[in-house]
Amino acid sequence: MEEKGIDNIMDLKNGLYLRALSPKQQIMFLGETCRRHKSATTALLLTLLLGGLGAHRFYLGQNRLGIMYALFCWTFIPASVAFCELFVISNRVRQYNEWVSEEVATTLRVNAIPTAAVTIAEQFPIHVRG
């Protein structure tokens, strides 16, 4: 039940990002975010089964931490930490997905500024009286 609420919040945030984009940018936003978003279930399984090796960290793009987990896996400390992370991994995935959505939306808006400026200038030409 809680995950459905989180999905609704993500849909709302994505809707806010989409409002500021043109229809073409909206399609690009949805395609890119769907491609880059991570699954909470996959992250949970990686944490449970391969957490001591840092697989869940690599999955979320935290490569330095993943390497640290792998280097010290023989001490079983990373496995203990991964067990504790089982309780917070879904929140980390949600934060990662929010970050991806914000990054994609920002990139699309920044790349669209010159095009929008040209379009506005073409629509409202300045007439100089001489």
C-alpha positions as CSV (number, residue, x, y, z in Angstrom):
1,M,0.0,0.0,0.0
2,E,2.8,2.4,0.9
3,E,4.6,1.8,-2.5
4,K,1.4,2.8,-4.3
5,G,1.5,6.1,-2.4
6,I,5.1,6.7,-3.4
7,D,4.2,5.9,-7.0
8,N,1.5,8.6,-6.9
9,I,3.9,11.1,-5.5
10,M,6.4,10.3,-8.3
11,D,3.6,10.6,-10.9
12,L,2.7,14.1,-9.4
13,K,6.4,15.2,-9.4
14,N,6.8,13.9,-13.0
15,G,3.6,15.8,-13.9
16,L,5.1,19.0,-12.5
17,Y,8.3,18.5,-14.6
18,L,6.2,17.8,-17.7
19,R,4.2,21.0,-17.5
20,A,7.3,23.1,-18.1
21,L,8.2,21.1,-21.2
22,S,7.0,21.1,-24.8
23,P,5.2,18.0,-26.2
24,K,8.4,16.8,-27.9
25,Q,10.4,17.4,-24.7
26,Q,7.7,15.5,-22.7
27,I,8.2,12.4,-24.9
28,M,11.9,12.7,-24.5
29,F,11.5,13.1,-20.7
30,L,9.3,10.1,-20.4
31,G,11.6,7.9,-22.5
32,E,14.8,8.9,-20.7
33,T,13.3,8.6,-17.2
34,C,11.8,5.2,-18.0
35,R,15.2,4.1,-19.3
36,R,17.2,5.4,-16.3
37,H,14.8,4.7,-13.4
38,K,15.7,1.8,-11.0
39,S,13.4,-0.8,-9.5
40,A,13.0,-0.9,-5.8
41,T,12.4,-4.7,-6.0
42,T,15.6,-5.3,-7.9
43,A,17.6,-3.1,-5.4
44,L,16.1,-5.0,-2.5
45,L,17.0,-8.4,-4.0
46,L,20.5,-7.2,-4.8
47,T,20.9,-5.9,-1.2
48,L,19.6,-9.2,0.2
49,L,21.6,-11.6,-2.0
50,L,24.7,-9.7,-3.0
51,G,24.8,-6.8,-0.6
52,G,28.1,-7.9,1.0
53,L,29.7,-7.4,-2.4
54,G,28.1,-4.0,-2.9
55,A,25.9,-5.0,-5.9
56,H,23.1,-2.7,-4.8
57,R,25.5,0.2,-4.7
58,F,26.7,-0.5,-8.2
59,Y,23.1,-0.8,-9.3
60,L,22.3,2.7,-8.0
61,G,25.4,4.2,-9.6
62,Q,27.4,4.6,-6.4
63,N,30.5,2.9,-7.8
64,R,33.0,4.1,-5.2
65,L,30.9,2.7,-2.4
66,G,30.4,-0.5,-4.4
67,I,34.2,-0.9,-4.7
68,M,34.6,-0.3,-1.0
69,Y,32.1,-3.1,-0.2
70,A,33.9,-5.4,-2.6
71,L,37.3,-4.7,-1.2
72,F,36.2,-5.3,2.4
73,C,33.8,-8.2,1.8
74,W,36.1,-10.6,3.5
75,T,35.6,-8.8,6.8
76,F,31.8,-9.4,6.6
77,I,31.3,-5.8,7.7
78,P,29.8,-4.8,4.3
79,A,27.4,-7.8,4.7
80,S,26.3,-6.4,8.1
81,V,25.8,-3.0,6.7
82,A,23.9,-4.4,3.7
83,F,21.5,-6.2,6.1
84,C,20.7,-2.8,7.8
85,E,20.3,-1.2,4.4
86,L,17.5,-3.6,3.6
87,F,15.2,-1.3,5.6
88,V,16.1,1.9,3.7
89,I,16.9,0.7,0.2
90,S,13.5,1.5,-1.2
91,N,13.8,5.1,0.0
92,R,17.3,5.3,-1.7
93,V,15.8,4.1,-5.0
94,R,13.0,6.7,-4.7
95,Q,15.6,9.4,-4.1
96,Y,17.7,8.2,-7.0
97,N,14.6,8.2,-9.3
98,E,13.7,11.7,-8.2
99,W,17.2,12.9,-8.9
100,V,17.1,11.3,-12.4
101,S,13.7,13.0,-13.2
102,E,15.0,16.4,-12.1
103,E,18.3,16.0,-14.0
104,V,16.5,15.0,-17.2
105,A,14.0,17.8,-16.9
106,T,16.7,20.3,-16.2
107,T,18.8,19.1,-19.2
108,L,15.8,19.3,-21.5
109,R,14.9,22.8,-20.4
110,V,18.5,24.1,-20.6
111,N,19.0,22.6,-24.1
112,A,15.7,24.1,-25.2
113,I,16.4,27.8,-24.2
114,P,18.2,28.8,-27.5
115,T,15.4,27.2,-29.6
116,A,12.7,28.9,-27.5
117,A,14.5,32.3,-27.7
118,V,14.7,32.1,-31.5
119,T,11.1,31.1,-31.8
120,I,10.0,34.0,-29.6
121,A,12.2,36.4,-31.5
122,E,10.7,35.2,-34.8
123,Q,7.2,35.5,-33.5
124,F,7.6,39.0,-32.2
125,P,10.1,40.8,-34.4
126,I,11.3,44.2,-33.2
127,H,10.7,47.0,-35.6
128,V,13.2,49.8,-35.4
129,R,11.9,53.2,-36.4
130,G,14.5,55.2,-38.3
